[in-house]
Amino acid sequence: RRSRPEIAMIEPAAFALFLLASLALVWTPGPDMALVIARALGGGARDGVLVTAGLIFGIAMHATLVAIGLAALFAASMLAFSVMKYLGAAYLIWLGVQALRARAASLDEGATSRHYSARALVAQGFLSSALNPKLALFFLAFLPQFADGQRAPPGMQIALLGAAFAALGFSNYALLALLVGRSRRLFATAWRTAMTRISGAVMIAAGARLAFAER
């Protein structure tokens, strides 16, 4: 009769290490975090949470591709990598430019009308992560490290790890959106404008870096 640790799909110690590593990755500043902050500053917590949902859908897509093996085929195709890379870079730069062009009046607490619909916010988040080929290659390298083929099929373990990463990412970015959205009224409009434009600059820099990135 097997002991409980042996019948677990993923070895508990490895899963704990995975969660710690994932948490560190989630809180590493990057274009996703910059987008969440920019939308939470511009439209409040609701906008930040909606764009977070889109980001997580994109992350879940990449994890699913790794689980079913398509990411390996994508990694082998230079043409597919280049097409997605330039599309992703262009989209990040476009989002960054929009943040840089944000007017102070649109960030004022008195401006209650939102210029992005819920669907547009979710789509922005999804495209930001889905069009990032480096994210697909990252999951291809990261997730299998914590899978043990002797416990369960690797695809099932990778799917579980991807779901855990997505849940961790959503909870943390949603919390960030809530904190930024709820606290923005404590700061002057000029401060919110500056932070939004800094977020825009981060997205532009990330897009430029992606455009010139090698595999």
Secondary structure, DSSP 4 states (H G I P E B T S, - for coil): ---HHHHSSS-HHHHHHHHHHHHHHHTS-SHHHHHHHHHHHHH-HHHHHHHHHHHHHHHHHHHHHHHHTHHHHHHH-HHHHHHHHHHHHHHHHHHHHHHHT--HHHHSTT----SS-HHHHHHHHHHHHHT-HHHHHHHHHHGGGG--TTTS-HHHHHHHHHHHHHHHHHHHHHHHHHHHHHHGGGS-HHHHHHHHHHHHHHHHHHHHHHHT---
